[in-house]
Amino acid sequence: MIDLRGGQALPAGVATLKRQHPTTPVLLITSTLEPAIVLEAMRAGVNECVAEPLKAAEIETAVTR
């Protein structure tokens, strides 16, 4: 689980992690689902993106997927 709600960039190690461990799920939490962030996350191999306001049901659904 990666928390980008502070506005920082997606860690460079995410793509490396996914290449080395492709079955490891990665969930990204952001303040907003800006297209640039979502695209970067998808390219890095992030499995799910969830934006604030966070709802327990949305997180549970994303983790289940």
Secondary structure, 3 states (H helix, E strand, C coil): CEECCCCCCCCCHHHHHHHHCCCCCCEEEECCCCHHHHHHHHHHCCCEEEECCCCHHHHHHHHHC
